[in-house]
Amino acid sequence: VAGDEFRAAMSRWASGVSVFTAGGPDGPVGVTVSSFSSVSLDPPLILGCIARSTSAHDTLVGAGGFAVHVLGGDQMDLSQRFAGPADLRFDGLDWESGPFSAPLLPLGLVRMVCARESVTEAGDHTILLGRVVRVEVDDGDPLVYFHRAYRGVVDLT
């Protein structure tokens, strides 16, 4: 299957939007991640697929721990910021340092801190597996990405 065909097929999978952050020797890093999933309840494990081409890759997968921010519908600006130029991602942004020196962004729907459990190379990405050690949850609608655009959620109940 050609890369463009596969990309078109996968764009039809609606996903939430998250930002992964970590502290590094040269300062904080972060990147928008749409390939994010829970893995296990006991122990609580999550995974994120980090593109090896992103400047945040080595710091994220090498850190002892990291933070995951599940974005709310009103946080499209954070998604775009962390998908944009690396040198502007934290510029003027309000954040605090958390466990493992992971930058904690403003709370959206979920903010969790994870200890790195393992990393696995997978094509042009690295699968970063984390054990959740702290979690904060808030209410609201999620930020959803579908067919190369941000979308809202329709309540069908």
C-alpha positions as CSV (number, residue, x, y, z in Angstrom):
1,V,0.0,0.0,0.0
2,A,1.4,3.4,-0.9
3,G,2.0,6.0,1.9
4,D,-0.6,8.4,0.5
5,E,-3.2,5.7,0.4
6,F,-2.5,4.6,3.9
7,R,-2.5,8.2,5.2
8,A,-5.9,8.8,3.5
9,A,-7.3,5.7,5.0
10,M,-6.1,6.5,8.5
11,S,-7.4,10.1,8.3
12,R,-10.9,8.6,8.4
13,W,-10.2,7.4,12.0
14,A,-11.4,10.0,14.4
15,S,-9.1,10.5,17.3
16,G,-8.7,12.6,20.3
17,V,-5.7,15.0,20.5
18,S,-3.0,14.9,23.1
19,V,0.2,16.7,23.8
20,F,3.2,14.8,25.4
21,T,5.7,16.8,27.3
22,A,9.0,16.0,29.0
23,G,11.9,17.9,30.6
24,G,15.3,17.6,29.0
25,P,18.9,18.9,29.4
26,D,18.2,21.7,26.9
27,G,14.8,22.6,28.4
28,P,11.2,21.4,28.0
29,V,9.9,19.6,24.9
30,G,6.5,18.7,23.7
31,V,4.6,17.4,20.7
32,T,1.0,16.9,19.6
33,V,0.2,13.2,19.5
34,S,-3.0,11.7,18.0
35,S,-1.8,8.1,18.3
36,F,-2.5,7.7,22.0
37,S,-4.3,4.9,23.8
38,S,-4.8,3.1,27.1
39,V,-3.1,-0.2,27.3
40,S,-3.8,-1.7,30.7
41,L,-5.8,-0.9,33.9
42,D,-3.6,-3.0,36.2
43,P,-1.1,-1.6,36.1
44,P,-2.3,1.6,34.6
45,L,-0.4,1.9,31.3
46,I,-0.8,4.2,28.3
47,L,1.1,4.5,25.0
48,G,1.8,7.2,22.5
49,C,3.4,6.9,19.1
50,I,6.2,9.6,18.7
51,A,7.4,10.4,15.2
52,R,11.2,9.9,15.1
53,S,11.4,13.0,12.9
54,T,10.1,15.3,15.6
55,S,12.7,17.4,17.4
56,A,11.1,16.3,20.8
57,H,11.6,12.6,20.0
58,D,14.9,11.8,21.7
59,T,14.1,13.8,24.9
60,L,10.6,12.3,25.2
61,V,11.6,8.7,24.7
62,G,14.8,9.1,26.8
63,A,13.2,10.8,29.8
64,G,12.5,8.8,32.9
65,G,8.9,10.2,32.9
66,F,6.6,12.5,30.9
67,A,3.2,14.2,31.0
68,V,0.2,13.5,28.7
69,H,-2.4,16.2,28.2
70,V,-5.7,15.1,26.6
71,L,-7.0,18.3,25.1
72,G,-10.5,19.7,25.4
73,G,-12.5,21.2,22.6
74,D,-11.3,24.7,23.6
75,Q,-7.6,23.9,23.4
76,M,-7.1,23.7,19.6
77,D,-4.4,26.4,20.0
78,L,-2.3,24.1,22.2
79,S,-2.6,21.3,19.6
80,Q,-1.5,23.7,16.8
81,R,1.3,25.2,19.0
82,F,2.8,21.8,19.7
83,A,2.5,20.7,16.1
84,G,4.3,23.9,15.0
85,P,7.9,25.1,15.2
86,A,9.7,23.5,18.2
87,D,11.4,26.8,19.3
88,L,7.9,28.4,19.8
89,R,6.1,25.7,21.6
90,F,6.7,27.0,25.1
91,D,7.2,30.6,24.2
92,G,5.0,32.7,26.4
93,L,3.0,29.7,27.6
94,D,1.9,29.3,31.2
95,W,3.2,25.9,32.5
96,E,4.6,24.4,35.6
97,S,7.3,21.7,36.2
98,G,5.8,18.4,37.5
99,P,7.2,15.0,38.5
100,F,10.2,13.9,36.3
101,S,10.6,17.6,35.4
102,A,7.7,17.1,32.9
103,P,6.1,20.4,31.9
104,L,2.4,20.5,33.0
105,L,0.3,22.5,30.6
106,P,-3.1,24.0,31.6
107,L,-5.6,21.2,32.4
108,G,-7.9,20.2,29.5
109,L,-9.8,17.0,29.9
110,V,-7.0,14.9,31.4
111,R,-3.5,15.6,32.6
112,M,-1.4,12.6,33.6
113,V,2.2,12.0,34.6
114,C,3.8,8.7,33.5
115,A,7.0,6.9,34.4
116,R,8.6,5.5,31.2
117,E,7.9,1.8,31.1
118,S,9.4,0.9,27.7
119,V,10.1,2.1,24.2
120,T,9.7,0.1,21.0
121,E,10.8,1.1,17.5
122,A,8.0,0.8,15.0
123,G,8.6,2.1,11.5
124,D,9.1,5.8,11.5
125,H,7.7,6.1,15.0
126,T,8.7,5.0,18.5
127,I,6.0,3.5,20.8
128,L,6.4,5.1,24.2
129,L,4.8,3.1,26.9
130,G,4.2,4.8,30.3
131,R,3.0,3.8,33.7
132,V,0.5,6.4,35.0
133,V,1.6,7.7,38.4
134,R,-0.7,10.7,38.7
135,V,-3.9,11.8,37.0
136,E,-6.2,14.8,37.0
137,V,-9.6,14.8,35.2
138,D,-12.0,17.6,34.2
139,D,-15.3,17.7,32.4
140,G,-15.9,19.1,28.9
141,D,-16.0,18.1,25.3
142,P,-12.9,16.6,23.6
143,L,-10.8,18.0,20.8
144,V,-11.2,15.6,17.9
145,Y,-9.2,15.3,14.7
146,F,-10.9,13.6,11.7
147,H,-10.0,13.7,8.0
148,R,-7.3,16.3,8.5
149,A,-9.5,18.8,10.4
150,Y,-10.5,19.5,14.0
151,R,-14.1,18.5,14.7
152,G,-16.7,18.8,17.4
153,V,-18.6,16.0,19.0
154,V,-22.3,15.4,18.5
155,D,-24.2,13.8,21.3
156,L,-26.4,11.0,19.8
157,T,-28.1,10.1,23.1
